[in-house]
């Protein structure tokens, strides 16, 4: 095997490992939130809401079309999980968790933290090593190659949804 072939094989193996881990994290999140009777796309939205926020902010965090967030907000509101409240600019409506929505967010967050494969299988020291390596892979300033199409969404902290989630968001595979 030539050096080129070996490097190609190594790149493919590492890329496949990253994809497999991401898919497992998505599946684990879906399994965890299923116990709450909540579809994955709503669970993702709930865990992102900490303080009242404009719907456009939620769209950015979830990397979704803004028009789709209106649908999510309607579904969450019908379940009594959020309310729409006026912002400082009265033209902008904020999504605010209700008491039951905040309680559900806390329950989901605790369950995900408990069931998370990465937190379970890696020690604190290993995670401290892994995080900067993954961040470096996402940092295009390292080699100046391609701009990162998801840089604006890097702050999203919840795992990606399962295949049952809508296709309006980045990274989803329904």
N, CA, C and O of each residue as an XYZ file, in Angstrom:
696
protein
N       0.851     -1.176      0.000
C       0.000      0.000      0.000
C       0.896      1.238      0.000
O       1.816      1.351      0.810
N       0.617      2.160     -0.913
C       1.396      3.388     -0.991
C       1.021      4.314      0.156
O       0.005      4.126      0.825
N       1.861      5.313      0.365
C       1.584      6.306      1.419
C       0.249      7.005      1.148
O      -0.532      7.245      2.069
N      -0.003      7.328     -0.118
C      -1.262      7.985     -0.498
C      -2.452      7.092     -0.159
O      -3.446      7.564      0.394
N      -2.356      5.821     -0.483
C      -3.450      4.887     -0.201
C      -3.662      4.712      1.299
O      -4.798      4.616      1.763
N      -2.580      4.671      2.046
C      -2.678      4.520      3.499
C      -3.335      5.746      4.126
O      -4.179      5.616      5.012
N      -2.949      6.932      3.667
C      -3.548      8.160      4.199
C      -5.031      8.241      3.824
O      -5.864      8.667      4.625
N      -5.343      7.826      2.596
C      -6.742      7.811      2.164
C      -7.555      6.855      3.039
O      -8.653      7.197      3.476
N      -7.028      5.682      3.291
C      -7.720      4.693      4.128
C      -7.886      5.220      5.552
O      -8.940      5.041      6.163
N      -6.851      5.869      6.080
C      -6.944      6.424      7.433
C      -7.996      7.531      7.496
O      -8.789      7.583      8.436
N      -8.004      8.413      6.501
C      -9.001      9.498      6.464
C     -10.409      8.916      6.403
O     -11.309      9.397      7.092
N     -10.602      7.900      5.596
C     -11.916      7.269      5.495
C     -12.342      6.610      6.794
O     -13.498      6.721      7.203
N     -11.417      5.929      7.440
C     -11.728      5.257      8.710
C     -12.103      6.277      9.779
O     -13.094      6.098     10.487
N     -11.322      7.339      9.901
C     -11.611      8.365     10.913
C     -12.928      9.080     10.618
O     -13.718      9.327     11.529
N     -13.163      9.409      9.358
C     -14.411     10.069      8.990
C     -15.600      9.162      9.314
O     -16.619      9.633      9.821
N     -15.475      7.871      9.025
C     -16.571      6.947      9.309
C     -16.810      6.815     10.809
O     -17.955      6.709     11.247
N     -15.745      6.820     11.596
C     -15.905      6.787     13.049
C     -16.657      8.014     13.549
O     -17.535      7.894     14.404
N     -16.324      9.189     13.028
C     -17.018     10.413     13.429
C     -18.498     10.352     13.052
O     -19.361     10.732     13.844
N     -18.785      9.880     11.857
C     -20.181      9.754     11.416
C     -20.917      8.756     12.305
O     -22.037      9.024     12.740
N     -20.298      7.608     12.577
C     -20.941      6.586     13.413
C     -21.222      7.109     14.819
O     -22.282      6.836     15.383
N     -20.286      7.853     15.382
C     -20.485      8.422     16.721
C     -21.622      9.442     16.700
O     -22.460      9.459     17.602
N     -21.652     10.290     15.675
C     -22.727     11.287     15.570
C     -24.079     10.590     15.424
O     -25.054     10.997     16.056
N     -24.144      9.562     14.612
C     -25.404      8.831     14.440
C     -25.823      8.156     15.743
O     -27.009      8.131     16.073
N     -24.872      7.615     16.476
C     -25.191      6.982     17.763
C     -25.695      8.025     18.753
O     -26.646      7.766     19.491
N     -25.067      9.204     18.779
C     -25.502     10.273     19.681
C     -26.928     10.709     19.328
O     -27.741     10.949     20.220
N     -27.231     10.812     18.039
C     -28.581     11.170     17.611
C     -29.581     10.108     18.055
O     -30.650     10.437     18.570
N     -29.244      8.854     17.859
C     -30.143      7.760     18.236
C     -30.327      7.707     19.753
O     -31.436      7.477     20.235
N     -29.249      7.919     20.501
C     -29.343      7.923     21.965
C     -30.250      9.053     22.444
O     -31.061      8.854     23.348
N     -30.119     10.242     21.842
C     -30.973     11.366     22.209
C     -32.432     11.028     21.922
O     -33.308     11.284     22.748
N     -32.687     10.456     20.757
C     -34.057     10.093     20.384
C     -34.638      9.082     21.364
O     -35.793      9.206     21.769
N     -33.855      8.092     21.743
C     -34.333      7.078     22.686
C     -34.606      7.693     24.052
O     -35.582      7.339     24.714
N     -33.753      8.603     24.467
C     -33.919      9.238     25.776
C     -35.180     10.091     25.811
O     -35.960     10.003     26.759
N     -35.388     10.911     24.792
C     -36.546     11.807     24.820
C     -37.851     11.072     24.532
O     -38.924     11.573     24.869
N     -37.778      9.900     23.919
C     -38.991      9.131     23.655
C     -39.716      8.788     24.952
O     -40.943      8.701     24.978
N     -38.958      8.596     26.022
C     -39.570      8.251     27.305
C     -40.409      9.405     27.872
O     -41.196      9.204     28.796
N     -40.241     10.605     27.319
C     -41.016     11.765     27.758
C     -42.244     11.997     26.870
O     -43.012     12.932     27.093
N     -42.418     11.140     25.869
C     -43.559     11.285     24.970
C     -43.475     12.514     24.094
O     -44.495     13.069     23.686
N     -42.269     12.933     23.810
C     -42.057     14.160     23.048
C     -41.283     13.835     21.776
O     -40.266     13.145     21.838
N     -41.745     14.318     20.622
C     -40.964     14.102     19.402
C     -39.600     14.779     19.518
O     -39.451     15.793     20.200
N     -38.626     14.211     18.852
C     -37.250     14.706     18.941
C     -37.148     16.184     18.575
O     -36.445     16.939     19.246
N     -37.838     16.601     17.524
C     -37.701     17.996     17.093
C     -38.228     18.959     18.164
O     -37.702     20.063     18.305
N     -39.247     18.561     18.913
C     -39.726     19.423     19.999
C     -38.776     19.382     21.186
O     -38.552     20.403     21.838
N     -38.220     18.220     21.470
C     -37.254     18.107     22.573
C     -36.028     18.979     22.306
O     -35.525     19.645     23.211
N     -35.556     18.971     21.076
C     -34.406     19.814     20.732
C     -34.719     21.278     20.983
O     -33.889     22.020     21.510
N     -35.916     21.687     20.603
C     -36.308     23.085     20.791
C     -36.428     23.414     22.274
O     -35.971     24.468     22.716
N     -37.036     22.525     23.036
C     -37.239     22.763     24.473
C     -35.902     22.935     25.188
O     -35.749     23.845     26.003
N     -34.937     22.073     24.893
C     -33.662     22.157     25.623
C     -32.864     23.404     25.240
O     -31.967     23.813     25.977
N     -33.178     24.003     24.107
C     -32.477     25.228     23.718
C     -33.025     26.466     24.424
O     -32.313     27.460     24.572
N     -34.271     26.414     24.858
C     -34.900     27.588     25.478
C     -34.527     27.675     26.953
O     -34.936     26.829     27.749
N     -33.774     28.668     27.311
C     -33.409     28.881     28.707
C     -34.094     30.146     29.245
O     -34.630     30.167     30.353
N     -34.055     31.172     28.437
C     -34.699     32.440     28.773
C     -35.599     32.806     27.596
O     -35.408     32.290     26.494
N     -36.571     33.680     27.808
C     -37.401     34.088     26.663
C     -36.520     34.591     25.529
O     -35.621     35.408     25.729
N     -36.799     34.083     24.336
C     -35.951     34.402     23.188
C     -36.807     34.554     21.939
O     -37.844     33.906     21.796
N     -36.350     35.430     21.027
C     -37.052     35.553     19.753
C     -37.016     34.221     19.000
O     -36.059     33.454     19.108
N     -38.057     33.970     18.252
C     -38.113     32.724     17.489
C     -36.956     32.635     16.499
O     -36.494     31.536     16.193
N     -36.484     33.765     15.998
C     -35.350     33.726     15.066
C     -34.095     33.180     15.740
O     -33.282     32.515     15.098
N     -33.935     33.464     17.054
C     -32.775     32.925     17.771
C     -32.851     31.408     17.858
O     -31.845     30.718     17.693
N     -34.045     30.894     18.119
C     -34.219     29.440     18.164
C     -33.954     28.846     16.785
O     -33.352     27.778     16.675
N     -34.393     29.523     15.745
C     -34.128     29.052     14.380
C     -32.626     28.967     14.126
O     -32.157     28.006     13.517
N     -31.879     29.949     14.581
C     -30.429     29.932     14.402
C     -29.784     28.811     15.210
O     -28.900     28.116     14.708
N     -30.217     28.629     16.456
C     -29.644     27.578     17.296
C     -29.893     26.195     16.715
O     -29.031     25.318     16.783
N     -31.067     26.008     16.149
C     -31.413     24.701     15.587
C     -31.057     24.593     14.109
O     -31.228     23.538     13.498
N     -30.563     25.687     13.541
C     -30.224     25.756     12.124
C     -31.426     25.381     11.271
O     -31.319     24.585     10.339
N     -32.576     25.970     11.605
C     -33.835     25.707     10.902
C     -34.318     26.954     10.190
O     -33.924     28.075     10.510
N     -35.184     26.724      9.212
C     -35.855     27.847      8.567
C     -36.718     28.545      9.609
O     -37.358     27.890     10.432
N     -36.734     29.862      9.574
C     -37.550     30.625     10.529
C     -39.031     30.259     10.426
O     -39.737     30.210     11.433
N     -39.485     30.006      9.222
C     -40.902     29.662      9.053
C     -41.235     28.348      9.762
O     -42.357     28.172     10.239
N     -40.290     27.442      9.834
C     -40.521     26.168     10.507
C     -40.642     26.353     12.021
O     -41.365     25.606     12.681
N     -39.947     27.328     12.563
C     -39.990     27.573     14.001
C     -41.398     27.976     14.432
O     -41.818     27.657     15.544
N     -42.112     28.657     13.582
C     -43.504     29.005     13.903
C     -44.311     27.728     14.138
O     -45.114     27.666     15.070
N     -44.106     26.725     13.310
C     -44.775     25.434     13.477
C     -44.360     24.788     14.802
O     -45.208     24.293     15.545
N     -43.065     24.794     15.096
C     -42.588     24.240     16.371
C     -43.210     24.979     17.548
O     -43.651     24.363     18.518
N     -43.240     26.307     17.456
C     -43.806     27.113     18.538
C     -45.278     26.777     18.737
O     -45.748     26.673     19.870
N     -46.002     26.607     17.642
C     -47.416     26.230     17.738
C     -47.576     24.896     18.470
O     -48.429     24.754     19.346
N     -46.742     23.921     18.097
C     -46.826     22.594     18.724
C     -46.481     22.654     20.211
O     -47.141     22.019     21.033
N     -45.448     23.416     20.548
C     -45.050     23.523     21.957
C     -46.109     24.275     22.757
O     -46.381     23.944     23.911
N     -46.701     25.288     22.133
C     -47.742     26.060     22.800
C     -48.990     25.190     23.041
O     -49.605     25.270     24.105
N     -49.359     24.364     22.058
C     -50.510     23.470     22.204
C     -50.301     22.479     23.354
O     -51.263     22.061     23.998
N     -49.070     22.112     23.603
C     -48.747     21.182     24.692
C     -48.570     21.902     26.034
O     -48.319     21.264     27.055
N     -48.700     23.214     26.026
C     -48.550     23.982     27.257
C     -47.111     24.134     27.714
O     -46.859     24.348     28.899
N     -46.160     24.025     26.787
C     -44.742     24.084     27.144
C     -44.140     25.470     26.985
O     -43.169     25.805     27.664
N     -44.705     26.283     26.094
C     -44.215     27.648     25.875
C     -45.400     28.596     25.738
O     -46.534     28.196     25.475
N     -45.080     29.858     25.928
C     -46.021     30.925     25.599
C     -45.265     31.933     24.752
O     -44.037     32.005     24.789
N     -46.010     32.695     24.003
C     -45.417     33.782     23.227
C     -45.651     35.063     24.008
O     -46.781     35.394     24.365
N     -44.571     35.771     24.263
C     -44.659     37.009     25.029
C     -44.053     38.136     24.204
O     -43.155     37.897     23.396
N     -44.534     39.363     24.397
C     -43.961     40.480     23.633
C     -42.536     40.784     24.101
O     -42.213     40.685     25.285
N     -41.706     41.152     23.142
C     -40.341     41.562     23.467
C     -40.286     43.071     23.650
O     -41.314     43.748     23.654
N     -39.062     43.590     23.803
C     -38.903     45.041     23.911
C     -39.434     45.717     22.654
O     -40.095     46.754     22.714
N     -39.130     45.110     21.528
C     -39.693     45.559     20.258
C     -41.010     44.792     20.097
O     -40.992     43.576     19.906
N     -42.114     45.465     20.170
C     -43.416     44.793     20.178
C     -43.685     43.993     18.908
O     -44.593     43.162     18.877
N     -42.905     44.236     17.868
C     -43.071     43.464     16.637
C     -42.488     42.065     16.768
O     -42.805     41.179     15.975
N     -41.633     41.867     17.769
C     -40.953     40.589     17.958
C     -41.584     39.844     19.124
O     -41.656     40.354     20.242
N     -42.037     38.634     18.845
C     -42.571     37.770     19.898
C     -41.448     36.875     20.410
O     -40.647     36.338     19.644
N     -41.420     36.737     21.722
C     -40.438     35.856     22.352
C     -41.114     34.560     22.760
O     -42.289     34.542     23.126
N     -40.363     33.489     22.691
C     -40.839     32.215     23.214
C     -40.320     32.079     24.638
O     -39.124     32.215     24.896
N     -41.231     31.812     25.547
C     -40.863     31.627     26.956
C     -41.419     30.295     27.424
O     -42.576     29.966     27.160
N     -40.595     29.537     28.113
C     -41.056     28.272     28.665
C     -42.066     28.536     29.777
O     -41.899     29.450     30.583
N     -43.100     27.731     29.803
C     -44.025     27.752     30.937
C     -43.343     26.993     32.082
O     -42.266     26.425     31.895
N     -43.959     26.983     33.245
C     -43.395     26.208     34.356
C     -43.273     24.737     33.979
O     -42.268     24.096     34.285
N     -44.296     24.200     33.314
C     -44.213     22.786     32.923
C     -43.172     22.586     31.826
O     -42.522     21.542     31.783
N     -43.004     23.560     30.945
C     -41.963     23.480     29.921
C     -40.572     23.505     30.522
O     -39.694     22.752     30.099
N     -40.365     24.380     31.520
C     -39.055     24.449     32.189
C     -38.778     23.156     32.952
O     -37.651     22.662     32.950
N     -39.799     22.610     33.601
C     -39.618     21.352     34.327
C     -39.265     20.224     33.358
O     -38.398     19.399     33.645
N     -39.943     20.196     32.212
C     -39.651     19.168     31.211
C     -38.245     19.339     30.653
O     -37.526     18.357     30.470
N     -37.848     20.589     30.381
C     -36.484     20.845     29.892
C     -35.463     20.317     30.888
O     -34.482     19.684     30.497
N     -35.687     20.575     32.175
C     -34.743     20.104     33.198
C     -34.709     18.581     33.259
O     -33.644     17.989     33.433
N     -35.866     17.947     33.118
C     -35.919     16.480     33.138
C     -35.192     15.890     31.929
O     -34.430     14.932     32.058
N     -35.438     16.472     30.756
C     -34.771     15.991     29.544
C     -33.271     16.182     29.661
O     -32.501     15.273     29.349
N     -32.847     17.364     30.109
C     -31.412     17.642     30.241
C     -30.741     16.656     31.182
O     -29.653     16.156     30.897
N     -31.394     16.376     32.307
C     -30.831     15.425     33.276
C     -30.749     14.029     32.676
O     -29.745     13.338     32.850
N     -31.796     13.608     31.971
C     -31.807     12.272     31.377
C     -30.750     12.138     30.287
O     -30.070     11.116     30.200
N     -30.612     13.167     29.459
C     -29.608     13.131     28.394
C     -28.206     13.089     29.005
O     -27.353     12.329     28.548
N     -27.969     13.899     30.029
C     -26.658     13.895     30.684
C     -26.358     12.531     31.294
O     -25.217     12.070     31.266
N     -27.371     11.895     31.838
C     -27.207     10.576     32.453
C     -26.941      9.496     31.410
O     -26.121      8.605     31.631
N     -27.625      9.572     30.286
C     -27.553      8.518     29.269
C     -26.513      8.780     28.185
O     -26.294      7.918     27.335
N     -25.879      9.922     28.190
C     -24.974     10.294     27.107
C     -23.781      9.347     27.020
O     -23.036      9.170     27.985
N     -23.618      8.750     25.857
C     -22.550      7.790     25.612
C     -21.169      8.399     25.865
O     -20.303      7.747     26.449
N     -20.964      9.615     25.437
C     -19.646     10.248     25.577
C     -19.329     10.471     27.053
O     -18.212     10.210     27.500
N     -20.305     10.950     27.797
C     -20.088     11.177     29.226
C     -19.912      9.869     29.988
O     -19.171      9.811     30.969
N     -20.595      8.819     29.533
C     -20.495      7.521     30.206
C     -19.187      6.808     29.908
O     -18.595      6.190     30.792
N     -18.741      6.892     28.678
C     -17.617      6.054     28.244
C     -16.249      6.722     28.339
O     -15.224      6.040     28.341
N     -16.229      8.034     28.416
C     -14.949      8.733     28.503
C     -14.807      9.384     29.872
O     -15.769      9.905     30.436
N     -13.611      9.341     30.379
C     -13.335      9.995     31.658
C     -13.304     11.506     31.453
O     -13.273     11.992     30.322
N     -13.312     12.237     32.561
C     -13.198     13.697     32.475
C     -11.931     14.070     31.708
O     -11.960     14.953     30.851
N     -10.831     13.405     32.013
C      -9.553     13.709     31.361
C      -9.628     13.423     29.859
O      -9.107     14.202     29.060
N     -10.260     12.330     29.469
C     -10.377     12.003     28.048
C     -11.247     13.017     27.321
O     -10.952     13.390     26.185
N     -12.315     13.465     27.967
C     -13.184     14.467     27.332
C     -12.458     15.801     27.182
O     -12.678     16.522     26.208
N     -11.600     16.129     28.135
C     -10.832     17.379     28.030
C      -9.848     17.325     26.868
O      -9.500     18.361     26.303
N      -9.403     16.140     26.510
C      -8.525     15.964     25.349
C      -9.349     15.969     24.064
O      -8.957     16.585     23.073
N     -10.482     15.288     24.082
C     -11.306     15.142     22.886
C     -11.890     16.471     22.411
O     -11.843     16.774     21.219
N     -12.429     17.252     23.311
C     -13.119     18.484     22.911
C     -12.239     19.408     22.059
O     -12.683     19.844     20.998
N     -11.014     19.720     22.481
C     -10.194     20.599     21.630
C      -9.828     19.967     20.280
O      -9.661     20.674     19.287
N      -9.709     18.656     20.250
C      -9.418     18.001     18.974
C     -10.596     18.148     18.011
O     -10.405     18.449     16.833
N     -11.797     17.937     18.507
C     -12.980     18.096     17.663
C     -13.155     19.549     17.241
O     -13.504     19.827     16.094
N     -12.912     20.482     18.173
C     -13.005     21.904     17.838
C     -11.995     22.271     16.763
O     -12.291     23.068     15.872
N     -10.805     21.693     16.845
C      -9.777     21.971     15.839
C     -10.210     21.469     14.467
O      -9.962     22.125     13.456
N     -10.860     20.302     14.432
C     -11.354     19.789     13.158
C     -12.396     20.718     12.551
O     -12.524     20.789     11.328
N     -13.130     21.418     13.376
C     -14.163     22.338     12.894
C     -13.640     23.743     12.634
O     -14.355     24.572     12.072
N     -12.421     24.019     13.029
C     -11.843     25.361     12.898
C     -11.135     25.493     11.557
O     -10.025     24.993     11.378
N     -11.786     26.172     10.617
C     -11.210     26.312      9.287
C     -10.030     27.264      9.229
O      -9.313     27.298      8.229
N      -9.818     28.033     10.277
C      -8.655     28.918     10.258
C      -7.358     28.121     10.426
O      -6.274     28.643     10.164
N      -7.462     26.869     10.858
C      -6.272     26.038     11.047
C      -5.545     25.811      9.737
O      -4.323     25.949      9.673
N      -6.289     25.460      8.677
C      -5.628     25.213      7.401
C      -6.115     26.119      6.274
O      -5.603     26.059      5.156
N      -7.110     26.960      6.576
C      -7.579     27.935      5.600
C      -8.267     27.349      4.383
O      -8.365     28.017      3.354
N      -8.736     26.137      4.472
C      -9.360     25.493      3.315
C     -10.753     26.044      3.045
O     -10.882     27.103      2.430
N     -11.763     25.374      3.474
C     -13.138     25.752      3.164
C     -13.774     26.491      4.328
O     -13.497     26.181      5.487
N     -14.631     27.473      4.028
C     -15.369     28.115      5.127
C     -16.360     27.123      5.729
O     -16.908     26.269      5.031
N     -16.572     27.249      6.999
C     -17.464     26.360      7.728
C     -18.908     26.820      7.543
O     -19.262     27.901      8.014
N     -19.760     26.029      6.869
C     -21.140     26.466      6.649
C     -21.966     26.475      7.933
O     -23.048     27.061      7.954
N     -21.489     25.845      8.996
C     -22.249     25.754     10.238
C     -21.644     26.578     11.371
O     -22.038     26.422     12.526
N     -20.702     27.443     11.055
C     -20.026     28.208     12.101
C     -21.000     29.004     12.957
O     -20.805     29.120     14.167
N     -22.033     29.548     12.354
C     -23.000     30.355     13.106
C     -23.791     29.513     14.091
O     -24.405     30.047     15.015
N     -23.782     28.217     13.901
C     -24.594     27.333     14.736
C     -23.767     26.528     15.725
O     -24.281     25.610     16.364
N     -22.506     26.860     15.853
C     -21.601     26.088     16.691
C     -22.018     26.069     18.157
O     -21.657     25.142     18.882
N     -22.769     27.067     18.609
C     -23.149     27.137     20.014
C     -24.290     26.204     20.384
O     -24.607     26.050     21.564
N     -24.912     25.578     19.386
C     -25.999     24.655     19.719
C     -25.420     23.523     20.563
O     -24.407     22.925     20.200
N     -26.062     23.235     21.680
C     -25.481     22.283     22.613
C     -26.193     20.952     22.674
O     -25.655     20.015     23.262
N     -27.333     20.822     22.117
C     -28.019     19.542     22.237
C     -27.656     18.653     21.080
O     -27.272     19.146     20.019
N     -27.769     17.359     21.256
C     -27.465     16.424     20.175
C     -28.428     16.598     19.018
O     -29.520     17.140     19.184
N     -28.031     16.149     17.880
C     -28.875     16.222     16.701
C     -30.006     15.221     16.814
O     -29.896     14.242     17.552
N     -31.084     15.452     16.097
C     -32.269     14.614     16.226
C     -32.147     13.292     15.492
O     -31.201     13.058     14.741
N     -33.116     12.445     15.725
C     -33.169     11.155     15.055
C     -33.719     11.314     13.659
O     -34.042     12.419     13.222
N     -33.821     10.212     12.975
C     -34.314     10.249     11.609
C     -35.784     10.605     11.531
O     -36.280     10.891     10.442
N     -36.498     10.598     12.643
C     -37.908     10.954     12.603
C     -38.133     12.460     12.637
O     -39.271     12.921     12.554
N     -37.064     13.220     12.757
C     -37.188     14.673     12.844
C     -37.452     15.274     11.475
O     -37.181     14.645     10.453
N     -37.977     16.479     11.452
C     -38.259     17.135     10.181
C     -36.987     17.470      9.426
O     -35.907     17.522     10.015
N     -37.105     17.694      8.138
C     -35.941     17.943      7.298
C     -35.614     19.414      7.172
O     -34.759     19.780      6.366
N     -36.261     20.266      7.937
C     -36.065     21.697      7.807
C     -34.816     22.184      8.512
O     -34.501     23.371      8.434
N     -34.100     21.317      9.193
C     -32.953     21.731      9.983
C     -31.675     21.090      9.452
O     -31.690     19.994      8.891
N     -30.585     21.797      9.644
C     -29.262     21.330      9.216
C     -28.923     20.025      9.913
O     -29.244     19.827     11.085
N     -28.283     19.158      9.187
C     -27.737     17.953      9.770
C     -28.727     16.850     10.027
O     -28.363     15.815     10.585
N     -29.957     17.037      9.639
C     -30.954     16.004      9.915
C     -31.096     15.098      8.719
O     -30.928     15.521      7.576
N     -31.408     13.842      8.995
C     -31.333     12.826      7.962
C     -32.617     12.036      7.752
O     -32.548     10.829      7.523
N     -33.790     12.669      7.822
C     -35.001     11.878      7.623
C     -35.158     11.416      6.198
O     -36.132     10.738      5.873
